[in-house]
Amino acid sequence: MQIIRHYEQVPPGLRGAVYALGNFDGVHLGHQQVIGKAAAIAREMGVPLGVLVFEPHPQQFFFPDKPFFRLTPFRAKARLLEGLGVDALAALPFDEKMSQKLAPEFVLDVLVNGLHAVHVVAGYDFRFGKGRGGDAAALSYMGEMEGFGVSIVEEVQDGGVTYSSTRIRELLAEGDPRGAAKLLGHWWSVETHIQQGDQRGRTIGFPTANLPLEDHVEPALGVYAVKVEIEDGPHKGVYGGVANVGRRPTFDKEDVLLEAHIFDFEGDIYGAHAAVSFIEYIRPERKFDGLDSLKAQIAKDSEKAREILAALPSAR
């Protein structure tokens, strides 16, 4: 998959593609319907499949002081999109200039003269242009005027529940990663580099890999059964584990950190890039009266996490 950073600099081989339009935060099953529709049209037309997103997310541009909210920061999103067979990811910078483009200017500058899109696919709630002035109906009209095809994918539901990034964030905040996974079509994960911590876990027999949440949405604080994928280095692979997301009140900490204890693992993985997938919530975070009680609880949590992971279907 090739990444396009500027719509004025599209490689010749990627001009004339079919593009799925949207933020695609989470790349959930509703998003996959939009991308799947674009993929089918691209195959029929014999042209590349593209996805257009903005980096940073427009909400981050307009509300920089709001808490982090993203389900999938750019690297994770790109990995998921590549897995769906996307040929070109147009990750265009969302800056002051882009924010001021009126809807017709966005269509002409970006879609027509920049990407040379032959067909675009968007969800029913897609909005674009300054002040979100353009909608699905406007996009269809402009496509007809400018000579490119437009397909709009209607709302996708499961049992009356709409697939949406907002609902997935709510489920994670409620401590329901399995419910989130049902809407995502994959486990929700935190992907970042492993940092060296205070190594306190080693002193009680439960060493942990420390990962900052960075620009991920904050899930319910507490303990989870997890899968840890180390993506590079000599220990590359997927491992089971138990993780805590929290402020570590036993040690009077305030910052929120993800600490993952990997089962049956020994090795130095500081600096490695890892993805921690959240499988099931075990318990809320709480303060312990000493290391012995903390150690006993971690042992119980680890046993529970092993049971949960052992019961997973092999396909997941």
MOVENCOR-V97533 format. One record per residue. N is the residue number from 1. SS is DSSP state (H for helix, E for strand, - for the rest). PSI is psi in radians with two decimals (none if undefined). OMEGA is omega in radians with two decimals (* if undefined). Layout:
{{N/SS/PSI/OMEGA} {N/SS/PSI/OMEGA}}
//
This chain:
{{1/-/2.26/3.09} {2/E/2.50/-3.14} {3/E/2.21/3.13} {4/E/2.12/-3.11} {5/-/-0.40/-3.10} {6/-/2.24/-3.08} {7/-/-0.28/3.09} {8/-/-0.13/-3.03} {9/-/0.97/-3.13} {10/-/2.20/3.09} {11/-/2.48/-3.09} {12/H/-0.66/-3.09} {13/H/-0.23/-3.13} {14/H/0.00/3.04} {15/-/2.53/-3.14} {16/-/0.52/3.14} {17/-/2.95/2.95} {18/E/2.27/-3.08} {19/E/2.32/2.93} {20/E/2.31/-3.05} {21/E/2.37/3.08} {22/-/3.08/3.07} {23/-/-0.59/3.08} {24/-/0.71/3.10} {25/-/2.01/-3.07} {26/-/-0.42/-3.06} {27/-/0.92/-3.09} {28/-/-3.10/-3.02} {29/H/-0.51/3.04} {30/H/-0.77/3.06} {31/H/-0.69/-3.10} {32/H/-0.48/3.05} {33/H/-0.74/3.14} {34/H/-0.83/-3.12} {35/H/-0.65/3.10} {36/H/-0.68/3.08} {37/H/-0.76/3.11} {38/H/-0.69/3.14} {39/H/-0.72/3.14} {40/H/-0.71/3.13} {41/H/-0.70/3.12} {42/H/-0.73/3.11} {43/H/-0.77/-3.12} {44/H/-0.64/-3.11} {45/H/-0.23/-3.13} {46/-/0.65/-3.12} {47/-/2.92/3.14} {48/-/2.74/3.07} {49/E/2.18/3.13} {50/E/2.75/3.02} {51/E/2.34/3.11} {52/E/2.16/3.06} {53/E/2.99/3.07} {54/E/2.47/3.04} {55/E/2.14/0.00} {56/-/2.94/3.03} {57/-/2.39/-3.12} {58/H/-0.61/3.11} {59/H/-0.63/3.10} {60/H/-0.58/3.12} {61/H/-0.81/-3.07} {62/H/-0.52/-3.09} {63/-/1.19/-3.03} {64/-/-0.36/-3.08} {65/-/-0.04/3.12} {66/-/2.69/3.13} {67/-/2.68/3.10} {68/-/2.47/-3.03} {69/-/-0.12/-2.96} {70/E/2.39/3.03} {71/-/-0.65/-3.10} {72/-/1.74/2.97} {73/-/3.00/-2.89} {74/H/-0.84/-3.07} {75/H/-0.76/3.14} {76/H/-0.73/3.12} {77/H/-0.77/-3.14} {78/H/-0.71/3.14} {79/H/-0.76/3.14} {80/H/-0.72/-3.14} {81/H/-0.70/3.10} {82/H/-0.65/3.11} {83/H/-0.35/3.10} {84/-/0.08/3.07} {85/-/0.32/-3.14} {86/-/2.33/-3.14} {87/-/-0.64/-3.06} {88/E/2.23/3.06} {89/E/1.88/3.09} {90/E/1.70/-3.14} {91/E/1.52/-3.00} {92/E/2.45/-3.13} {93/E/2.25/3.06} {94/-/1.81/-3.08} {95/-/-3.00/-3.11} {96/H/-0.74/-3.13} {97/H/-0.81/-3.14} {98/H/-0.65/-3.09} {99/H/-0.36/-3.10} {100/-/-0.05/3.13} {101/-/2.18/3.02} {102/-/2.80/-3.09} {103/H/-0.83/3.11} {104/H/-0.61/3.12} {105/H/-0.70/3.09} {106/H/-0.79/-3.14} {107/H/-0.85/-3.08} {108/H/-0.84/-3.06} {109/H/-0.82/-2.99} {110/H/-0.98/-3.01} {111/H/-0.75/-3.04} {112/H/-1.10/-3.03} {113/-/-0.40/-3.13} {114/-/-1.20/-3.08} {115/-/-0.34/-3.07} {116/-/0.74/-3.11} {117/-/2.36/3.08} {118/-/-0.33/3.13} {119/E/2.49/3.07} {120/E/2.62/3.12} {121/E/2.32/-3.13} {122/E/2.80/3.05} {123/E/2.86/-3.07} {124/-/-0.46/-3.07} {125/-/0.29/-3.12} {126/-/2.29/3.07} {127/-/2.58/-3.07} {128/E/2.84/3.12} {129/-/2.90/-3.11} {130/H/2.29/-3.13} {131/H/0.35/-3.09} {132/H/0.70/-3.04} {133/-/-0.35/3.14} {134/E/2.48/3.10} {135/-/-3.00/-3.08} {136/H/-0.69/3.14} {137/H/-0.74/3.12} {138/H/-0.68/3.12} {139/H/-0.73/3.13} {140/H/-0.74/3.14} {141/H/-0.78/-3.12} {142/H/-0.59/3.08} {143/H/-0.73/3.11} {144/H/-0.69/-3.13} {145/H/-0.64/-3.04} {146/H/-0.07/3.02} {147/-/0.44/3.01} {148/-/2.64/-3.10} {149/E/2.66/3.11} {150/E/2.28/3.03} {151/E/2.36/3.13} {152/E/2.21/3.13} {153/E/2.19/-3.11} {154/-/2.99/-3.11} {155/-/2.34/-3.14} {156/-/2.20/-3.11} {157/E/2.80/3.01} {158/E/1.94/-3.12} {159/-/0.60/3.13} {160/-/-0.05/3.13} {161/E/2.15/3.14} {162/E/2.36/3.03} {163/-/2.00/-3.14} {164/-/2.59/3.10} {165/H/-0.62/3.13} {166/H/-0.79/-3.14} {167/H/-0.63/3.12} {168/H/-0.73/3.07} {169/H/-0.71/3.12} {170/H/-0.75/3.14} {171/H/-0.71/3.11} {172/H/-0.68/3.12} {173/H/-0.45/3.12} {174/-/-0.04/-3.12} {175/-/0.64/-3.12} {176/-/1.23/-3.14} {177/H/-0.47/3.09} {178/H/-0.72/3.08} {179/H/-0.69/3.09} {180/H/-0.72/-3.12} {181/H/-0.56/3.12} {182/H/-0.63/3.13} {183/H/-0.54/3.13} {184/H/-0.64/-2.99} {185/-/0.11/3.10} {186/-/2.85/3.09} {187/-/2.49/3.02} {188/-/2.42/-3.08} {189/E/2.74/2.99} {190/E/2.17/-3.10} {191/E/2.10/3.12} {192/E/-3.12/-3.14} {193/E/2.49/3.11} {194/-/2.27/-3.12} {195/E/2.75/3.07} {196/-/2.18/3.13} {197/-/-2.66/-3.13} {198/-/-0.02/3.06} {199/-/0.44/3.12} {200/H/-0.55/-3.12} {201/H/-0.57/-3.14} {202/H/-0.57/-3.08} {203/H/-0.33/3.12} {204/-/0.21/3.05} {205/-/0.17/3.13} {206/-/1.29/3.13} {207/-/2.55/-3.10} {208/-/2.64/2.95} {209/E/2.19/-3.08} {210/E/2.21/-3.12} {211/E/2.12/3.06} {212/E/2.51/3.11} {213/-/-0.43/3.13} {214/-/-2.10/-3.06} {215/-/0.49/3.01} {216/E/2.68/2.99} {217/-/2.58/-3.13} {218/-/2.07/3.10} {219/-/3.13/3.06} {220/-/2.34/3.12} {221/-/2.43/3.14} {222/E/-2.83/-3.03} {223/E/2.42/-3.06} {224/E/2.61/2.83} {225/E/2.33/-3.03} {226/E/2.85/2.88} {227/E/2.37/-3.10} {228/E/2.06/3.06} {229/E/1.99/3.04} {230/E/2.07/-2.90} {231/-/-0.18/-3.13} {232/-/2.97/3.11} {233/-/-3.14/-3.07} {234/-/-0.31/-3.11} {235/-/0.35/3.14} {236/-/2.30/-3.14} {237/E/-3.11/-3.12} {238/E/2.29/-3.06} {239/E/2.68/3.01} {240/E/2.76/3.13} {241/E/3.14/3.05} {242/E/2.45/-3.05} {243/E/2.64/3.05} {244/E/2.28/2.99} {245/E/2.03/-3.13} {246/E/-2.93/-3.06} {247/-/0.02/3.12} {248/-/1.09/-3.07} {249/H/-0.44/3.11} {250/H/-0.52/-3.11} {251/H/0.28/3.06} {252/-/0.70/3.08} {253/-/2.77/-3.12} {254/-/-0.55/-3.12} {255/-/2.59/3.14} {256/-/2.25/-3.09} {257/E/2.56/3.00} {258/E/2.07/3.12} {259/E/2.10/-3.08} {260/E/2.18/3.01} {261/E/2.05/-3.08} {262/E/2.23/-3.09} {263/-/2.46/2.99} {264/-/0.82/-3.07} {265/-/2.39/3.00} {266/-/2.38/3.12} {267/-/2.78/3.13} {268/-/1.99/-3.12} {269/-/0.31/3.09} {270/-/2.30/3.13} {271/-/-0.24/3.13} {272/-/2.64/3.06} {273/E/2.27/-3.07} {274/E/2.71/3.04} {275/E/2.12/3.11} {276/E/1.97/-3.13} {277/E/2.27/-3.09} {278/E/2.09/-3.07} {279/E/-0.90/-3.11} {280/E/2.47/3.10} {281/E/2.27/-3.10} {282/E/-0.85/-3.12} {283/E/2.81/3.06} {284/E/2.80/3.04} {285/-/2.49/3.08} {286/-/2.87/-3.12} {287/-/2.37/3.13} {288/-/2.72/-3.07} {289/-/0.05/3.10} {290/-/3.02/-3.08} {291/H/-0.60/-3.11} {292/H/-0.78/3.13} {293/H/-0.61/3.08} {294/H/-0.79/-3.13} {295/H/-0.72/3.13} {296/H/-0.69/-3.14} {297/H/-0.69/3.11} {298/H/-0.67/3.10} {299/H/-0.75/3.11} {300/H/-0.75/3.12} {301/H/-0.70/-3.14} {302/H/-0.72/3.12} {303/H/-0.74/3.11} {304/H/-0.75/-3.14} {305/H/-0.71/3.10} {306/H/-0.72/3.12} {307/H/-0.77/-3.13} {308/H/-0.80/-3.11} {309/H/-0.62/3.14} {310/H/-0.46/-3.10} {311/-/-0.09/-3.13} {312/-/2.46/2.99} {313/-/2.51/-3.08} {314/-/-0.47/-3.12} {315/-/-0.39/-3.11} {316/-/none/*}}
//
